[in-house]
Amino acid sequence: MLHRLPTLFMFGRNAVPEVAVQGMVALREAGGGTFSNAATSMQFVTRSLLKPWQYIASDIGSRESFWAVGFASHSAQPAHLDALKALSEKAGAGEADLICPRSWPLDPLTSTAMRMRGDTQTRMFHPCSGKHLMMLAACRQHDYPLSNYFSPDHPLQKRVYNLVGREASERLEWFTDSCGLPVAAMSVDGYLGLWEKLARSSDPRVIDLKELWLANPRLVGGVKRLDSDLMEAFPNRLLAKEGADGLLVLQTLPGSSGGSAGVSGKGNEPSVTCFVKVSAGYNPAHLGLALTSLLHQKARTGPLTQTLSDLTDYLQSRQEEWVPRDQNLMLPPFT
């Protein structure tokens, strides 16, 4: 079905298209209807979009900043490595205890410098290493066995299944992710409902997560990462998370019409959930333009909330960086 998804945007010269990028986009306003460019019953594997719930289910109960890498897809930049060191000490675990693959850092400059020095890949550089360390720390805290912490039968993974299954309100199919941990396939409707619940939840574990996330957006992604950029540009107004192979969810917070609404829900702006899946896979520029396309299409059906209107202006300001200099951006409807 991926190859049949609608075109989100094109690069062209005047009216002559040269590059077309397909994908699925959807938007739901709390208490309102759903806008999408394809059937919201379509399923996609959650990948790193599941990390907030894996963290919540682990029930760490701490707000120290280094825990933010526990639900990060980090770039292994210096701040991430410092946080991973602190988390490793808290977990009493390190390189030898992780099962995620050995990897180069996601950050291209760090990775290139390491390769030129003749360094080797490590498990700690994997973007999911923080999640693995967090789970090992949770096992110690809850007196669960450390061995096979990744097994579907492990009590920690059963906590994840139970939480996600309850919150998603649909039957899920589970797989093994590339990092070695269980991961679910979910409909777009499931994603939209799950993230809206996260925004509105008063569960102390969820509030701890959101406050930790809002305070440390760069630890959850990194420098030159779209999700971190968006959260830094709109402090206390939204959550954003990238997932492997072209996934992005953006969740505005209740009452976040500007200022410092945070997780307290002040104000009267409804929360909005935006889902993006780019068929071609992960490319930060393409994720940003896919989000631009979603907001452009939604604006044609009615007014955007203030946060989404401000976000549209922000995305417009990034187009010089994302669109090739010798081409122009073309958005639907295409003629």
C-alpha positions, 0 to 999 in steps of 0.5 A: 500500500505504501507505493499507492499513497498520495503525493505529499509534495513535489520539487519542480521547475515552474510547473514541471515536476522532477521529484515526488514524495508520497506518504500518509498524513492525518490530523485530529483536533480533540473533540473534532473530526479527523482530516487525512489524505488516506484511510486511517485504518492503515497500519504502520509499525510504531518504531520509536513512536512507542518509546514514551509508553515504554518509558511510562510502563517502566514507572521510573519515578524520577525527574533527573534530566538524564532520564530523558534519553530513556525515551530518546532516539538520540544522535550520540552527541556530547550531551547524549553521551553525558546523559547515557553515562549517568543513566548507565551508572544508575542502571548498573549496566553498560555496553556488555549488557545491551542487546541493541546493535553496534552503531555509528552515531546518528549525528553525521559530524560525530560519526564522520570524525569517529570513522576518520579516527579509526574508532569502532561502532558501539552499542551505546551509540545506537539511538535506542541505547537509552531505552535499553538502559532505562529498562535495565534500571527499571528491572532493578527497581522493580526486582525483575530479572535482568536477563532477557529484559527484551523477551516478550515474556519478561514482566517488564515487556508485559507491562508495556503490552498491557499499557499500550493495548489499553490506551490504543483501544485496538488489537495490536500485532507485535514484532521485534524492532531493529533494536531488539525490543518488542514493537507494535503495529497500529492503525493511524486512528490508534496513533491519533487516539494514543497521543491525544490521551498522552496530551490530556492525561493526569496520570502522575507517570505521564505528567512526569514524562511530559515535564521531563520531555518539555525540559529536555527536548534536545536530549530526546532528539538532538541538534539538527533534529526536526522533533527537537527543533519544533519543541525548542521553537514552541516551548511548552506548546507541543510534543514532537517525536520522530520514528525510524523510516519516515515517521513523525507525530506532533502533539499540541498541548491543551490550552497551548495558544502561546506563552507557557501553558505547558502540561497544565492545560491553561487557556482554551485552545484544543489539543491537536494530533498530527501524524506523518509517514513518508513512504521514502523513509527517514529524511528530516527535510522531507518530514518537515515538508510533509508536515507543511503539506498536512497543514496546507491541506487542512487549512483548505478545509477550515481555520487552524488553531493558533499553534498550528498557524504559528507552526505553519509560519515556522515551517515556511521559514525553514523552506529555504533550507529544505527545498533545493535552490534550483527547484520550487516546492509544489503542494497539493492539489496538483494541477 
